[in-house]
Structure formats: structure tokens, C-alpha cells
Amino acid sequence: MAHSFTADAYTISLKLESKLPDGDEVLDLAEEVGDYTGVLAW
């Protein structure tokens, strides 16, 4: 997370990293949760 200040604005930038799970991990999630959408956040 980075904060920047200018005379006109205060800006917060957030950098995110995406990772694709293993095929087996996706299958396990789909079976466990049942309504797995492909998005997990924590």
C-alpha cells in the first residue's frame, strides 16, 4: 500500500498479486464448498 499527497489530492495505491491454484486444489474447493465461484479473499 502506498500513500501519496499532492496539492490537489490524497491517493492510496494498492498492489495485488494473483495466483492460480493447482487443478486439484480447485477441485477440492468445489467439492468442499459446493458454491465455489473461483474467488477467495482473506
N, C-alpha and C positions, 0 to 999 in steps of 0.2 A: 504494500500500500504506500502510495506516495502522495504528499500534500504539496500544493504549490499556491503561492499567493501572487497576485498582480494587483495593479491599481483598480482593475475592473472586476476581478473575480477571485474566488477561492475555489480551487479544484482538487478533487480527490481522484486519484487514478488507482485502479485495482487490476493487477495482472493475475490471470488464472491459467492453470495448466490442465489440459485434458488428457486423460489416459483411457485407452480402450482396454476393457477387461479381456481375459482369456475366454475362448469359446465355452470351456467347461464351467467357468465362473458364472457366465451369463445364464447358462442352462440351470445351474444350481439356484441362482436368484429367482429365475422364473418359476421354478418348481416350489421353492420355499414361500415366496410372497404371493404368487398367483396373479397379481395385477402389476407386475414389474413393467415399468414404462421405458427403462433404459437410462433413467436419470436418478442418481443418488446424490444427496447433499448432506454434509455434516460439518 
